[in-house]
Amino acid sequence: MQPDCLLACVMKAKYFPKGNFMNAGLGTYPSYTWRSILGARYILEEGMGWRIGNGESVNIWNDKWLSGPGNGRIECQNIDIRYTRISDLINKKENTWNQEVICTLFGEKQWQDIASIPLVSSRLLDTLVWRGDNSRVYTEKSGYRWLITEGGTKLNNENTTTFFTKLWELKIPSKICILIWRIVNGRSLVRNSVCPVCQVEEESVLRGLGVTSIRDCKLRAITYWAIWHNRNKSYHEGVRETATEVAGFIKAYDIEISATRERLASSCDGRILTWEPPDNDTIKINFDASFNQSANFSTTGIIAQNKDGLIMAARTYPWKNIADPVMAEARACLQAVILAEEMGFQDVCFEGDALTIIRKLRATDEDKSFRRLSFKHIPREANKVAHAMAKYGERYEHPQFWIEEAPHAIEFLVNQERRDNSHSGMWERTSPGLR
């Protein structure tokens, strides 16, 4: 999705000079490249949806604009011709959803989905975005994942999701995880379906590996890969190892993987695993969010500290109608920026453990509200205080705000981090009030 690159400019000039890519035709004497691109356009058509700005460009009943799982369209349609555009569902004075209208037009599940869609500013235009990734930007990887998950070639249920989550968490090489992934998804692994070892029976993936079930176990996964690796050597090189040799290879490979992981872990000890104070007069604001999926509810936790680790401000903020964890983190980040502006901070560093949010923010244009502004991704271990603020705020129905102090439990964590930083030499001297 780079409209200014040379290929895009050439294709536009030749095939759709006055239109857009989504409406372009094949044309006369099309090139192989254009045929290939056009042949994959259906993926974009299926996976793209509208991000709501002012709502003027999006049709309520026909366009894809709902968040969450599904095709993005209104399903149970009780069409009312008085309402055709999304802007008809918005209270323009307050730039909020007109709850009375959406409750009348839609069922409870759908109006909750609608209410979870953020309305940022009426000055923003509606934008087509890619729904297959949290970044909302199409990539080859996200397109392939969309085909797998939405195209029906993978069981899209809670058990399958849990299985793949555990699979990718195994501390084994990616090539082994990919093999297991292809097995479960039934992806083709060979051209000739005859077993190359016995040369008699039809070869299925599971039969080729000699198993009938798959368990998310590190050693079992390595075993599957080793058997498959031996099968490939037999087929391509004519080399057949005995069962004893394969078993020895599995044991040695398991030891090698464990040793490699230990070396990598020790080399990564220098990364940030605890909160670090900001430089000079900069205020560091950490934010986090807790998320209750069953209730579509989240709580924002924010803590602002100076170079001595002293608390400058703290805030919790409850949110209703939150669709997913990414939205919860985005809301938390927004409140962190609002807090900085309200407090009059000029040099600000925002830290959060939501990598998707930080990446998007670091790609934005310069902001004139602050003299210096930065966003930084940190591990969850370095964001413990903001996380604790978010959990603490779950007990309140309304936003809570503190200046130069915080709840006692939070202050305890802050002082603990300050002591740790003081002992590690991050401060040349002990700050006032640090005991």
N, C-alpha and C positions, 0 to 999 in steps of 0.2 A: 504494500500500500504506500508507494512512493510516487505520487503523480508528477513530480518534477524530474524524475530520472529520464535518461535518454530513451530507453525502450518505451516508457509510457507516453512520452511526447510524440515519438514516431507513430505508435499505434493510434493515438488520438487523432493525429493529423491525417492519417490514411483511412481509418475505419469509422470514426465517430467525431468529425471535426465540430459539429454543431450540437452534439448530444452528450451523453455520458456512457460510461462503460456498461452499466447494468441494462441499458436499452439498446446497445449496439447490435447490429446484425452481422452475419458472416461476411457479407460483401462479395465483390466480384474478384475472382482469382486470389483468394486469401492465401497467405503464407502458412507454412506448417506451424510456425510459432503462434500465429493468431488463432488457428484452428485449435491448438492445444489449450491456449488460454481460455478460449470461449467454451471449450469442452468441460472445463472445470468451474465455470461460472455458477453452475447450479449449487455448488457448495456455499458460495457467498450468498446466493439468493435464499438458501435455507437457513444459514447461520447468522445473517445480519438482522438487526432490529434497530428501533429508534431510541435514542436518548433524548428525553423530553427537555426542551428549553422553554419557549413560549407556547408551544402546543399548536401553533398555527398550521403546521405542515403535515400533521399526522392525523389520519382518519381513525376514529374510534373503533369502527367495526371491521375494517379490512386490513389495517396495517399491524405489524408486529411491534408491540411497544411494552408489553408486560414483562416484568423481571421474573427470575426464578425458572424452574423447570417447565417444560412444555414448549409449544411452538410460538409463544409470545403473543398470540391473538386472543381476543375475547371469544370464549367457546359458546356458552349458553347466551344466545343473543336475544334480548328483548328490545329490539331496535326502536328507538324514538327519533323520528326525523328532526326533532327540534335540536338534537345534539349530534353533530357530525364530526367536529374537530375536538382534539384534546383540550384546546383552549376553552371550549364550552363547559368543561368540567372543573375549571380553575376559578377560584375567587381572585379576581385581578387586583383588588385593592390590597389584599394581604399576601398575594402570591402563594396561596395554599389550596389544597384540594377542597372543592365544595362538597362537604360530607353529605349534605342533604340530597344532592343530585346523585352522587355515586351510590348511595345507599338505596335510592329509588330504582336506579337502572340495573344494578348488578346484585348478585347473591353475596352472602357474607364473605366467602372465600375470595371472590374476585375483588370486592371493594377493599379488603384487607391488602391484597396484592397491589392494588392501585395506590392505596395510602402509603405503602412502603417506598414508593418511587419518590425520590427527592426533587423538590422544585427549588432551584438555586436562585435564578434571576429571570425575570420576564424579558430582559434584554438579550438573553442567549437564544440562538436559533436552534431548532431541532436538528439533530445530527444522526446520521446512520453510523452505527458502530457494530463491531464483531462481537457476537454473544458467546463465542466459544472459548473465551479466555478472560480472566479478570482484568487484564490490561486493556481490553476492548480493542486490541489491535490484532489483525490477522497475521499469522505466521504459518509456514508450512507445517510445523509441528502441531499447532492448534487446529489446523484444518484437518489433518489426519486423525487427530483425537476426536474431532467432531464427527467424522465419518464412522468411527468405531463405536462411539457411545450413542449417537443419535440415529445411526443407520441400521441399528438392530442386530449388528454382528457380535455384540457383547451383552450379556445379561446386565441390565442396569438396575440392580437392587442393592439393598443395604449389605447383604452378605458378600456380594462380589466386590463392592467398594471397600469393605473391611479387609478382604483378602488381598487386594492389590495394594492397599495402604501398608499392610504388614510385609508384603513381598518387597516393596521398594525400601522398606526400613531395614531389611536384612543387610548385614555388613559383608556383602559379597560383590564380586565384580558385576558391572552392568550387563555384560554379555550373558551371564547366567539368568539374571532377572528378565532380560528380554526374551530368552528362550522359554521360560515358564509363562511369561505373558502371552507369547504366540501360541503356546499349547492351549491355554485356557480359552483364548479367543478363537482357536481353530484356524489360525493363519497357516497358509500353505508353506511348507518347509522344503519340499522336494518336488522335482518335476516328474520323476518316474515313481509310480506308486508301488512298485514291486520291491519287497524287502531285499536289500543288497546283500544281506548275510545268508539267509536261507534260500533266496531266489525262488521262493514258492508262493508264499502268502502275500495278500495285499497288505501294504504297510500303512498303518495309521500312525499319527504322532505318538499316541500313548503306547501302542504296541512296539513302535521303534525304540521307545525308552524302557519297555518292559515293566510298565506300571499301569495301574487301573485307577489310581486316585492321587491327588496332589495335596500335600500338607505344607503349611507355611513354616518350614524348618530349614535352617541354614545347611545342615549336613545333607538333608534329603535333596535340597535344590542343587547342591554341588554334585551329588550322585547322579541326578538326572542329566546334568550338563556333561559329566564325564562319560556316561554311557552314550550320549549323543555324539560327543567328540570322538569316541572310539568307533562309532558307526561311520562317521565321516571319513576317518582314516582308512577304514576298511573299503569304503566305496571309492575314494579318490586316489589312495596310495597303495591299496592292496595289502595294507598292514593290519593284522588282526592281533589284538592283545588278549591274553587270557584273563579270566575273571580275577585271578590273584593279582595280576599286574594292574588291572583297573582299580581294584580295591586299594593297592599301594599308592597309586597315583592320587586317589581321592583323599587319602589320609595326609599325604605330603602337601597336596594343594591346600587343604584346609589349614594346615600349620602355616604355610606360606602366607595365606590371606590374613590370618590372625596377626602374624608378625608385622606384615605391611601396615595393617590398620593401627597397630600400636605405635609404629614409627611415625605415621601420619598424625596420630593424635598428639604425640609429644611435640611434633614440629608446629602444631597449631596452638600450643599453650599460650603464645603471645597475643592471641586475639582478645578483644575486650570481653570480659565475662562479668564485670562489675561496673557500676556507674562511675564515670570520670567527671571531675569538675570542669567547667568551661574556662576559656582563656579570659584573662583581664576583666573587662567590664561586661562581658557577654552574659546574658541570662540563658540558662539551659532549661527548656520545658520538655518534660517527658510526658507522653500520653499513651493510654492503652484503653481497651474496651473489653468488657465481659459480654457474652452473647448467649441468650436463652432461645434456642431455635424453636422449641415447642410453643413459646409464647410470642415469638417475633419481637423480643424485647432485649435491649442492650443498655449498659451503663458505661458512661465515659468517666475515666479517671485521669486527672491532670495534676502535675506537681511542677512548680517553677522554683529553681534554685540558683544562687549566685556562685561566684568562683570559690567561696568558702564553704559551699554546701548548705548555706542557710536557706530556709524556706522563705520565698518571696510571696508566693500565692499558691492556693490549691483549690481544686474544683471537682465536683462530681456532677454528672448530668444524665438523667434517665431519658431513654428514647423508646417510643412505641413504634410499631409497624416497621421494624428493621428486617429486611429480607435475608441478609446473609452476613457472615463475619467481615467481609470486605467493606460492606456499607457501614457496619458498626465502627470499624477502624477509621474509615473516612470521616464519619461524624465526629469521632474523638479528635482527629487531627484538626478539623474545622474549629472545634471549640477551643483547642489549644491556641490557634492563631487569633481567635476572637479575644481570648484571655490576655494574650500579649498586647493586643491593640488597646484593650480597655485599661490595662495597667500602665500604658505608655512606655513599654520597653522598646528600645531602639535597636540594640544589637542582640539578636535572638538566634539560638540554635534549638531546633525541634528534633527530638529523638523519639522513635517508635520502633517496635519490632515487626511491623507489617511491611514486608519488603515491597509488595505490589504498590502500596500507597506511596512509599518513599520514592520509588522509581518514577512514578507519574509526576510527583511534585518537583523532583529535581530536573524534570524536562520542561518545566513551565517557563514563561517569560519573566523578566525582572519585575519585581513588585516594588511600588513606590511608597508603600505604607511604612516601611522600616528602612533604617540606614543600612543595615546588613542583616540578611536572612539566610538561613541554611537549614537543610533537612538531612538527617543522617539515620541510616538503618543500623540498629544494634541488636544483639542477641537478646532473647527473653530474660536471660540471667542478669543483664545490665539494665533491665527495665522493671525491676521488681516493685519499686515504690509506686510507679504509675499503675501497675497491675493491681497492687493492693488497694489503691485509691478507687479503682473501678469496682472491685469486689465490695469495698466498704460502702460505696454509693448505692448498692443494690437495696439497702434497707430504707432508702428515702424515695418518696414519690415525686419530690420536686428537686430542682437544682440546689446544690449546696456550695458555699463559697467561703474561703478563708484567706486572710491577708497576713503575711509574715508568721503564719502558724498553720497547723494542720491537726487532725484528730490525733490523740495520744499514741494510738497504735502506729500511725504513719510516722509521727515524729521519732518514735523508737527505731523504726527501720532507717530513717534518714540519718540519725545519729550513729547508728551502727555502721552505715556505709562511710560516714565521715571519719569514724575511727579507723576503719580498714584502710581508707585512702591516706590518712595521716601516717599510719604505720608503714605503708608502702612507699612513702616519700613523695606522694603527689603534691603535698603542700610542704613548703619549707619550714613553716611554723604551725603550731596548733592555732586554729581560728578561735576568736572570742566565743565563749559559751560552749565550747566543745569540752566535755568532761568524760 
